[in-house]
Amino acid sequence: MIHIFSHYVSWRVLALVVVEATVLLIAVQIGIALQFAESRAAMSALGGEVPAQAAAFALGMLAIMTSMGLYQSDPWNNNQSSRARIAGAFLLGFAIVGLISYLVPSLYPGLVALGATTMALACGGSLVVRAAYQKWNSSSAFKSRVLVLGTGARVTTLADYARRSPNHQVIGYVSLQPSARPYVPQSQVLSLAPGETLLSVAKKHAIDRIVVALRDRRGGSFPMQQLLECKMNGIEVIEMPSFFEREYRQVMLDSLNPSWMVLGNGFRQGVLRHAVKRLFDVAVSGTLLVLCLPVLLLAALCIFLESGLPILYRQERVGRDGRVFTLLKLRSMRKDAETAGAAQWASADDARATRVGRFIRMSRIDELPQLFNVLKGEMSLVGPRPERPFFVDQLVKQIPYYALRHGAKPGITGWAQVRYDYGASVDGAIEKLQHDLYYVKNHSLFLDSMILIATVEVVLWGKGAR
């Protein structure tokens, strides 16, 4: 993982981006060369415009492909959905290029060259690159080899995640207390033989890093000297919370220590940080509100025709520092959705939703009035989704560190929304909290921009909508 503006990005994904950007640039060059093959004068007239237009095309396509979810942690699954996303990305790019060529023909006389030939070359090149990437990514030779120090309850979540990781392979779990019951299969437990050290075990299994998953470090049982020897021999030693955060972009609740949060990096607040984020929120939300106003008015009309007034649904939510505010949404449920007076989690295929409501919930159109909450300063574009006071009171009692998510303004979209499906239970709230804490710890304009782009995928593919 590479740390960019406090956010961890997979170096494998970055390598894929660089290779695909190169393919896109080459496709443009070939497309233009074929278009003007019979006219050297026209080609020379374009001159220095070609690299600039090729770069603009490549950047635009990368943004579209990112919004289609093609640069997630596992960017290529060899199935129909992935191929459909690639095809959809290039069809959308082709439509945008055609629209620009039609509306502004003088912008670039050779824009027509970025047509079917260029798109076919770029799409074909992308498919070849991703097929090679899949083969390379699945090879164990390129996975880091991990040794986990500890076999207690803390490692169960890590073991579950590690089985699905394309980046590393857990070779085994070292038990320092042979008599204790391991929480991983016995076949994966590596006990130290008499006279054997962590360094000798690490060298024997060609270990790249050791993850420390021991909770109790008192009584002289913690092998500090052995870990130092491993580190001095080029083996990375890392605590499990930091490893989980870096590799999975979450803050693992099961392994959290208060000292790790207080003494480590992150969870930074400041006047300048808040001021820049506020300017970003106002500029982007104001622009989105103007662009989406026709959609908002049409949706309001459909709600009125189906079920009458009110159009807007107002609901109390908990914001930053625990302050309660009134959240605005387009009404998507019947007027008697909560006549019993008790708050309810939304469920899949919720019977309380109207016909118009089901559509605007799936397309996230019902969230558009929250742009007014952003302009008022009650919310941000990106942040943990605000929860209702009734549920917050319950979750604070049941989930440790839950109140920490209120350290940032709530958002219309967030890291949990683009990484996890809709959570409508305590277990779902725990999973969401692990993503929310990662955002609160590492938030930046770079991460906000990545989340906003990823939100396009959520809207287009209906991820987590209920």
Number of C-alpha atoms within 10 A of each C-alpha: 15 13 11 11 13 16 20 17 19 18 13 21 18 14 12 18 17 13 17 23 20 15 20 26 23 18 24 27 19 17 24 23 15 14 19 15 13 10 12 11 11 14 16 12 12 15 10 9 13 19 14 10 18 20 16 13 20 22 15 15 21 21 17 22 24 21 24 25 25 25 19 15 17 15 18 20 13 11 8 8 11 16 15 11 18 20 15 15 23 18 15 15 22 18 13 13 18 17 12 15 19 12 9 12 14 11 10 14 14 22 22 19 20 25 20 13 18 24 20 16 18 25 21 13 19 19 17 13 15 20 15 11 19 17 9 14 19 13 12 13 11 14 17 17 20 24 25 26 25 24 27 18 17 19 24 15 14 21 17 11 13 18 11 10 17 18 21 19 19 21 18 24 28 23 20 17 14 13 7 10 12 20 16 18 10 12 8 14 20 20 16 16 8 6 6 10 15 20 18 14 17 19 13 9 13 15 22 18 22 26 22 21 22 20 14 8 10 7 6 7 10 15 13 11 10 14 21 14 14 23 16 12 11 11 20 16 21 17 16 23 22 20 20 20 18 19 18 21 22 25 24 24 19 16 20 17 11 9 8 13 14 10 8 11 11 15 17 11 13 7 8 9 13 14 11 12 19 17 11 16 20 19 12 14 21 16 12 13 18 10 11 13 13 11 13 18 11 11 21 20 13 15 24 15 11 12 17 12 13 13 17 16 17 14 14 15 21 23 26 20 13 16 11 17 18 15 22 20 18 24 26 24 21 14 16 9 14 12 8 7 8 7 13 11 10 16 14 11 10 12 12 17 19 18 15 19 23 20 17 20 20 18 17 18 19 23 18 21 19 23 26 17 20 23 19 11 13 21 27 27 26 26 27 30 24 23 17 17 18 14 17 17 12 11 19 13 11 12 15 14 16 19 18 18 26 21 19 24 24 25 21 22 22 25 31 25 25 23 19 14 17 19 18 14 14 14 11 13 18 19 19 23 26 22 26 29 29 23 28 22 24 18 25 19 14 12 20 20 12 17 22 19 19 27 23 17 20 24 19 14 15 15 18 16 21 19
